Amino acid sequence: MSDVVVVDYGAGNTRSVRAALAHLGASSVVTSDPFKIKGSTQVVLPGVGSARSAMAHLNATGAARAIRERFDDGGPILGICLGMQLALETSEEDGGVEGIGLLSGSVYRMSEGRVPRLGWAQVDPWGEAYYFAHSYAAKSNDSVATSDGVTVAIERGSFLGVQFHPEKSAAAGLDFLEQCLSRA
């Protein structure tokens, strides 16, 4: 079906993302190889981990630059949870981290509501419930969806980022991933 690169940054939920992609019939590989990132049909920047260590790995391997070039060339990129946050300019996490900078905006530590925000919640205006696990959230003019007043999806150009984990969101998550694969 699709040739998908799941970007390796030394952490992340690569196993569950690959399992969900395989369920949909998509072949995938986990790598930080810039050539493969630029040449694949779809790139997934997965969630889970530390912003500082993820960015250090992405910068050291050249993957951050390859992701920027792919974005500039219009190649589809899906950011999941931390992967969405890394696409922004900066994050408060780990004392402050510069992100990849695909979209304008920043990441802040949540201080209201449930923190960490764990469990299922509806995404508006999409009308579906997805599984969340996060303590940080995005502020961006590129917000396209919210949940409980928190930005949970950002989109600009070929990049779509979501705060929820589609790979852990049962049928709704698989439907979402299938829609993302069809964009490629």
C-alpha positions as CSV (number, residue, x, y, z in Angstrom):
1,M,0.0,0.0,0.0
2,S,2.5,2.7,1.2
3,D,6.1,3.1,1.8
4,V,6.2,4.8,5.2
5,V,9.2,5.9,7.2
6,V,8.7,6.0,11.0
7,V,11.4,8.4,12.1
8,D,13.8,7.0,14.7
9,Y,14.9,9.5,17.3
10,G,16.1,7.0,19.9
11,A,12.7,6.7,21.7
12,G,9.1,6.8,20.6
13,N,6.3,4.4,20.1
14,T,7.6,3.0,16.9
15,R,6.5,-0.6,17.5
16,S,2.8,0.3,18.0
17,V,2.9,2.8,15.1
18,R,4.3,0.1,12.8
19,A,1.8,-2.5,14.0
20,A,-1.1,-0.1,13.2
21,L,0.4,0.7,9.8
22,A,0.8,-3.1,9.1
23,H,-2.8,-3.6,10.1
24,L,-3.7,-1.2,7.3
25,G,-1.5,-3.0,4.8
26,A,1.3,-0.3,4.7
27,S,4.9,-1.3,4.7
28,S,7.1,0.7,7.0
29,V,10.7,1.0,8.2
30,V,12.1,2.7,11.4
31,T,15.1,4.9,10.5
32,S,16.7,8.3,10.9
33,D,18.4,8.1,7.4
34,P,17.9,11.4,5.7
35,F,17.8,9.8,2.2
36,K,15.0,7.5,3.2
37,I,13.1,10.3,5.0
38,K,13.2,12.5,1.9
39,G,12.3,9.6,-0.5
40,S,9.5,7.9,1.2
41,T,5.8,8.1,0.4
42,Q,4.8,9.1,3.9
43,V,6.8,10.1,7.0
44,V,5.6,9.6,10.6
45,L,7.3,11.4,13.4
46,P,6.1,9.4,16.4
47,G,5.3,10.4,19.9
48,V,6.7,9.5,23.4
49,G,10.0,10.6,24.8
50,S,11.9,13.7,25.8
51,A,12.0,16.7,23.5
52,R,15.7,17.4,24.2
53,S,17.0,13.9,23.5
54,A,14.7,13.6,20.5
55,M,16.0,16.8,18.9
56,A,19.6,15.9,19.8
57,H,19.2,12.7,17.9
58,L,17.3,14.3,15.0
59,N,20.0,17.0,14.6
60,A,22.9,14.6,15.0
61,T,21.7,12.2,12.3
62,G,20.6,14.9,9.8
63,A,17.0,13.7,10.1
64,A,15.8,17.2,11.3
65,R,17.2,18.8,8.2
66,A,15.7,16.1,6.0
67,I,12.3,16.6,7.6
68,R,12.5,20.3,6.9
69,E,13.5,19.7,3.3
70,R,10.7,17.2,2.9
71,F,8.2,19.7,4.3
72,D,9.5,22.4,1.9
73,D,9.1,20.0,-1.0
74,G,5.5,19.2,0.0
75,G,6.1,15.6,1.1
76,P,3.5,14.4,3.6
77,I,4.5,14.2,7.3
78,L,2.4,13.1,10.2
79,G,3.5,14.1,13.7
80,I,2.1,12.1,16.6
81,C,2.2,13.5,20.2
82,L,5.8,14.5,20.8
83,G,6.3,14.3,17.0
84,M,3.7,17.1,16.6
85,Q,5.4,19.2,19.3
86,L,8.8,18.8,17.7
87,A,7.5,20.3,14.5
88,L,7.0,23.6,16.3
89,E,9.6,26.3,16.9
90,T,10.2,25.8,20.7
91,S,9.2,23.7,23.7
92,E,9.3,24.5,27.4
93,E,10.2,20.8,28.0
94,D,13.6,20.0,29.4
95,G,14.3,23.6,30.3
96,G,13.7,24.8,26.8
97,V,14.3,23.2,23.4
98,E,14.4,24.5,19.9
99,G,12.2,22.4,17.6
100,I,12.3,21.6,13.9
101,G,10.4,24.7,13.1
102,L,8.0,23.5,10.4
103,L,5.2,25.5,11.9
104,S,5.1,28.6,14.1
105,G,4.2,28.1,17.7
106,S,5.5,26.7,21.0
107,V,4.9,23.9,23.4
108,Y,4.0,24.6,27.1
109,R,3.6,22.5,30.2
110,M,-0.1,22.1,31.0
111,S,-1.1,23.4,34.4
112,E,-4.9,23.1,34.3
113,G,-7.2,20.1,34.1
114,R,-5.8,16.6,34.3
115,V,-2.0,16.6,34.1
116,P,-0.8,14.3,32.7
117,R,-3.8,14.1,30.5
118,L,-4.4,10.4,30.1
119,G,-7.3,8.6,28.5
120,W,-9.9,9.0,25.8
121,A,-11.3,12.4,24.8
122,Q,-13.4,13.8,22.0
123,V,-11.7,16.0,19.4
124,D,-13.6,19.0,18.1
125,P,-14.7,19.7,15.4
126,W,-13.9,16.1,14.2
127,G,-16.4,14.5,16.6
128,E,-14.3,11.4,17.3
129,A,-12.7,10.3,20.6
130,Y,-9.0,9.4,20.6
131,Y,-6.5,8.2,23.2
132,F,-4.2,10.9,24.8
133,A,-1.1,10.7,27.0
134,H,0.6,14.1,27.5
135,S,1.7,16.8,29.9
136,Y,2.6,19.4,27.3
137,A,0.5,21.1,24.7
138,A,0.9,23.3,21.6
139,K,0.1,26.9,21.0
140,S,0.0,27.6,17.3
141,N,-1.9,29.7,14.8
142,D,-2.0,26.5,12.7
143,S,-4.4,24.8,15.1
144,V,-7.2,22.9,13.4
145,A,-8.8,20.9,16.3
146,T,-9.1,21.0,20.1
147,S,-10.1,18.8,22.9
148,D,-11.1,20.1,26.4
149,G,-9.8,23.5,25.3
150,V,-6.3,22.2,24.3
151,T,-4.9,22.3,20.8
152,V,-4.7,18.7,19.6
153,A,-4.2,19.0,15.9
154,I,-2.1,21.4,13.8
155,E,-1.8,21.6,10.1
156,R,0.1,23.6,7.5
157,G,1.1,22.5,4.0
158,S,2.1,18.9,4.0
159,F,2.4,18.6,7.8
160,L,-0.4,17.3,10.0
161,G,0.3,16.9,13.7
162,V,-1.9,15.4,16.4
163,Q,-1.6,15.3,20.1
164,F,-3.4,12.0,20.4
165,H,-2.1,8.5,19.7
166,P,-4.0,7.2,16.6
167,E,-2.1,3.9,16.9
168,K,-3.7,3.4,20.4
169,S,-7.1,4.7,19.5
170,A,-8.9,1.6,18.2
171,A,-11.0,1.9,15.1
172,A,-11.1,5.7,15.1
173,G,-7.3,5.8,15.2
174,L,-7.0,3.3,12.4
175,D,-9.5,5.3,10.3
176,F,-7.5,8.4,10.9
177,L,-4.2,6.7,9.9
178,E,-5.8,5.4,6.8
179,Q,-6.9,8.9,5.8
180,C,-3.4,10.1,6.4
181,L,-1.9,7.4,4.2
182,S,-4.4,8.3,1.4
183,R,-2.9,11.9,1.4
184,A,0.5,10.5,0.4
